Amino acid sequence: MTEAKLVLKLYYEILYERLLADKELLRKRIDKILAEQIAELGCGEFDDEKFGAYVDACIAFIDERIETYNPFGIQYTFDRSRAREAFELELQLDWYDSRKEFENLVKSANEKAQEDKADERLEILGLGL
């Protein structure tokens, strides 16, 4: 293991521990912000059960993000040999399947990169504008 990998793993371990420690603070902020947003958007009557369901969804999202930094699972996310597999698994487990948006983003980035290369080629040939 290289020194850089060791430092990176240590960083994620510390981040994981801090996020776990602050999880209750996040829940309090979720309660406050969600209540403010419901009032601001005029969403009508929100009973305790409906409000709780929204809070649970927020907490599930936070738990999922925190587990990304779990030192016992970090190798599955950042180890080169398993990164694609972990990425596919994350897409499948996420509450929202963002594969199409990700594909469009990659396509757009590739097209932009090709445009930039074309401009470079024209400049090299002395044909740039």
C-alpha positions as CSV (number, residue, x, y, z in Angstrom):
1,M,0.0,0.0,0.0
2,T,1.4,3.4,-1.0
3,E,1.7,6.3,1.4
4,A,-0.9,8.2,-0.6
5,K,-3.4,5.3,-0.3
6,L,-2.8,5.0,3.4
7,V,-3.4,8.8,3.9
8,L,-6.6,8.6,1.8
9,K,-8.0,5.7,3.8
10,L,-7.2,7.4,7.0
11,Y,-8.9,10.6,5.7
12,Y,-12.1,8.6,4.9
13,E,-12.0,6.8,8.2
14,I,-11.9,10.1,10.1
15,L,-14.6,11.6,7.9
16,Y,-16.8,8.5,8.5
17,E,-16.4,8.8,12.3
18,R,-17.2,12.6,12.2
19,L,-20.3,12.1,10.0
20,L,-21.6,9.3,12.3
21,A,-21.0,11.6,15.4
22,D,-22.9,14.5,13.7
23,K,-25.8,12.4,12.5
24,E,-28.1,13.5,15.3
25,L,-27.3,17.1,14.5
26,L,-28.2,16.5,10.9
27,R,-31.6,15.0,11.9
28,K,-32.4,18.1,13.9
29,R,-31.5,20.3,11.0
30,I,-33.6,18.1,8.7
31,D,-36.6,18.5,11.0
32,K,-36.2,22.3,11.0
33,I,-35.5,22.7,7.3
34,L,-38.2,20.4,6.2
35,A,-40.8,22.1,8.3
36,E,-39.7,25.5,6.9
37,Q,-39.9,24.2,3.3
38,I,-43.3,22.7,3.8
39,A,-44.6,26.1,5.3
40,E,-42.8,28.1,2.6
41,L,-44.2,26.0,-0.3
42,G,-47.7,25.8,1.1
43,C,-47.9,22.1,0.8
44,G,-51.0,21.9,2.9
45,E,-51.6,19.7,5.9
46,F,-48.7,17.5,6.8
47,D,-49.6,15.0,9.5
48,D,-46.9,13.4,11.7
49,E,-46.9,10.2,9.6
50,K,-46.3,12.0,6.3
51,F,-43.7,14.3,7.9
52,G,-42.0,11.3,9.4
53,A,-41.8,9.5,6.0
54,Y,-40.0,12.5,4.5
55,V,-37.6,12.7,7.4
56,D,-37.0,8.9,7.1
57,A,-36.2,9.4,3.4
58,C,-33.7,12.1,4.2
59,I,-32.1,10.0,6.9
60,A,-31.8,7.0,4.6
61,F,-30.0,9.3,2.0
62,I,-27.6,10.5,4.7
63,D,-27.0,6.9,5.9
64,E,-26.2,5.9,2.3
65,R,-23.7,8.8,1.9
66,I,-22.1,8.1,5.3
67,E,-21.6,4.4,4.4
68,T,-19.6,5.6,1.3
69,Y,-16.8,6.5,3.8
70,N,-17.1,3.4,5.9
71,P,-13.5,2.2,6.4
72,F,-14.6,-1.5,6.1
73,G,-16.3,-0.9,2.8
74,I,-14.0,1.8,1.3
75,Q,-12.0,-0.6,-0.7
76,Y,-15.1,-1.6,-2.6
77,T,-15.7,2.0,-3.7
78,F,-12.1,3.2,-4.3
79,D,-10.1,0.1,-5.1
80,R,-9.4,0.2,-8.9
81,S,-10.3,-3.4,-9.5
82,R,-13.8,-3.1,-8.0
83,A,-14.6,0.6,-8.7
84,R,-16.9,-0.1,-11.7
85,E,-18.7,-2.9,-9.8
86,A,-19.2,-0.6,-6.8
87,F,-20.5,2.2,-9.0
88,E,-23.0,-0.1,-10.6
89,L,-24.1,-1.4,-7.2
90,E,-24.5,2.1,-5.9
91,L,-26.7,3.0,-8.9
92,Q,-28.8,0.0,-8.3
93,L,-29.3,0.6,-4.6
94,D,-29.8,4.4,-4.8
95,W,-33.4,5.5,-4.5
96,Y,-33.2,7.3,-7.8
97,D,-31.7,5.6,-10.9
98,S,-29.5,8.3,-12.3
99,R,-27.8,6.1,-15.0
100,K,-29.4,7.9,-17.9
101,E,-28.4,11.4,-16.6
102,F,-24.9,10.1,-16.0
103,E,-24.7,8.7,-19.5
104,N,-25.9,12.0,-20.9
105,L,-23.3,13.9,-18.8
106,V,-20.5,11.7,-20.0
107,K,-21.7,12.1,-23.6
108,S,-21.8,15.9,-23.2
109,A,-18.3,15.9,-21.7
110,N,-17.0,13.8,-24.5
111,E,-18.5,16.1,-27.1
112,K,-17.1,19.1,-25.4
113,A,-13.7,17.5,-25.2
114,Q,-13.9,16.8,-29.0
115,E,-14.9,20.4,-29.7
116,D,-11.9,21.7,-27.7
117,K,-9.6,19.3,-29.6
118,A,-10.9,20.5,-32.9
119,D,-10.2,24.1,-32.0
120,E,-6.7,23.1,-31.0
121,R,-6.1,21.3,-34.3
122,L,-7.3,24.4,-36.2
123,E,-4.9,26.6,-34.2
124,I,-2.0,24.3,-34.8
125,L,-2.7,24.4,-38.5
126,G,-2.9,28.2,-38.4
127,L,-6.6,28.1,-39.3
128,G,-8.0,29.2,-35.9
129,L,-10.3,32.2,-35.6
